[in-house]
Amino acid sequence: MQTVEPLLQEAEFDQKILDEQKIEPRDWMPEAYRKNLIRQMSQHAHSEVIGMQPEGNWITRAPTLRRKAVLLAKIQDEAGHGLYLYSATETLGCTRSELIEALQTGKAKYASIFNYPALTWADVGATGWLVDGAAIVNQIALQRTSYGPYARAMVRICKEESFHQRQGYEIMFALAKGSPQQKQMAQDAMNRIWWPSLMMFGPHDADSAHSSQSMKWKIKRQSNDFLRQKFIDQTIPQIKVLGLDMPDPEIRWNKKRGHYDHGEINWDEFYQVINGQGPCNHQRIKHHKRAHDEGEWVREAVRNYREKQNRRENSTMKK
Ligand code: 3HC
């Protein structure tokens, strides 16, 4: 016989979403909500961690000690973001090793942008400025996401990302106002990273598989296209201050819309990259596996320590 309890639970959940209350780990939630969150949050965590690779390549080649120290701090922040997000995802009932396995076997995605190489020092500047800049636009909206642990992780992450965006812009500013060769390097990095940054917001709303349900559940608060346009509108004036040429010849102010018009993204390239065929996909996962395997002794030490602690606690309780 069917009981009314599941219906009541669902009604209570719907009401909480309607009232802008946060859903917490011990609250009842629909299975599809839980799965969708695990998908998005783990993809987000993987992005933070894989994102350390292109910038990490430049630690030993940073042009000054100050730049090296700042870059190191930034990359450590990204590792921290990955950890907050993995911990938040684990509150949904999955383990860290399941999440890592999904990444390494290609079941879980990570942000497409990190499958492009960082070719010059200017790429470090353009990445901080554009990639972290795009990430913040998306993540500010996520501070109001309906799942409590995700929303709270986002508050801290956004604060750190805005420092990252500024350090990137500062590098770009120094290069753009430097020698003609430095300015050219900044221009070239921006031209290459511009389009993949726009792709970070995902497919057009009409082609976005998850948006409609995620918006109903208030996991996503603003749509892919809305956020992309917001990023474009706030970034064009920054390009002007740098004195660089626009990365897209179709960029122009549309007075009627009150937004910048722009050219179309190469969606074939986007789908190739997210389906594993980008310039660095294989390299990124191979490196992740190697680093993960090399860290096995740390996990083993933690497991042994925990077991020892548990044994000690059990024997104290028996006494
Ligand atoms: N890169 C890789 N995959 C992407 C993508 C991108 N830029 N954009 C979309 N996709 C994938 C989706 O994951 C989904 O695949 P799946 O069904 O296998 O999971 C598919 O394309 C369809 O896209 P949807 O629009 O339907 O997917 P979402 O509703 O999840 O929207 C999103 C995509 C806007 C990226 C959303 O997931 C999101 O807001 N995620 C949280 C933010 C995030 O992950 N940011 C990573 C940025 S990098 C970062 O923060 C590191 C920092 O150092 C800069």
Boltz pocket constraint, residues with backbone or C-beta under 6 A from the ligand:
constraints:
  - pocket:
      binder: B
      contacts: [[A, 39], [A, 40], [A, 43], [A, 44], [A, 45], [A, 47], [A, 48], [A, 51], [A, 78], [A, 107], [A, 109], [A, 110], [A, 111], [A, 112], [A, 113], [A, 131], [A, 132], [A, 135], [A, 138], [A, 199], [A, 200], [A, 201], [A, 202], [A, 203], [A, 207], [A, 208], [A, 209], [A, 210], [A, 211], [A, 214], [A, 220], [A, 224], [A, 274]]
      max_distance: 6.0
